[in-house]
């Protein structure tokens, strides 16, 4: 794997020399090694549980340029494991929350953010200018998509996944003979009735451990030091403290990826998100409707209580999205839906979409307000 020369600094500042002092004293890193880290770039796909520890330790190690790809918002239920985010960033975009934390933590790092959901049309453009790709996604459709894009671009891919107390880590596509995800899993586990990511629970420390180990592999790849998990996968059972390593074999047939369009339906079918179509309304249209039919509308604000208490729309009710499936709430909403139109609202529109999908599963029709409170405030509901 070749490291790009886009970042070609040949010196460390006084701040960097002090900050990376313990690296500089290591014979495996030293001054030249730290320069390699500084002149390298890594893109992290996903700023959730794995991404949180990956991003912080990439910044701590002095990786010169870090890319962050995510289009989700911070929720309170994330904080148990997504340690890069904080209570005061709930409701913010994860990429913004993570970028701000990194800049406070290590201002020497260049951070590039992508407020996008990875798909077959944008993944090549997003990852092509980075040396190494770190997969911190949470569904198999995206994992296969990232894997295949790295095959096309000849990019090293550091893979990690977690579930419950278990985690896995491997390095794919390090060189032409290296195995990739399709060698490990020729068929997606989702097709074999593995529960979706929405149903998985996870202990916070498992995401921390696997994320840190992903960064360790990245550092070794950049420095070309030590034994890299190329052709191997390590599996951790933290509940019973068992660790095992399995060898992987590379099959030429699994490298025959010419373009992503040939697998587009496969990527979509294996995402954790369902394909439920929900109704949406823009803020301006909702403003007009709300004024005209105030008594015929139930507006459910699915933000956290703290967000609701700071700013809310008169007549709305607060049901945080993580409480939405409680029996009492569902019964109340279903009863109200008999005589009222149901609308869901959050800060930017992402959580309200999820809320409407949840209600749809319980056969409750609702409409998500696009742009959320941010757009609502611009039209000012009286």
Protein Blocks (a to p, Z undefined) as FASTA:
>chain_A
ZZdfkbacfbdcfklmmmmmmmmmpmklommlmmmmmmpccddehjbfkmmmmmmmmmmn
opabacdddfbdcdfklmmmmmmbcfklgoiafklmmmmmmmmmmmmbccddddddddfk
lmmmmmmmpfbdcdfbfbfklmmmmmmmmmmnopacdddddehjbccdddehkbmmbccf
klmmmpafklnopacfklpccdfklmmmmmmmmmmmmmmmmnopajdfehiacdddfkno
pacdddddddfklmmcfbfklmmmmmmmmpmbdcbdcddddfklmmmmmmmmmmmcccdd
fbdfklmmmoccehiacddfklmmpmklmmmmmmmmmmpccddddfkommmmmmmmmmmm
nopacdddehijmlmmmnopZZ
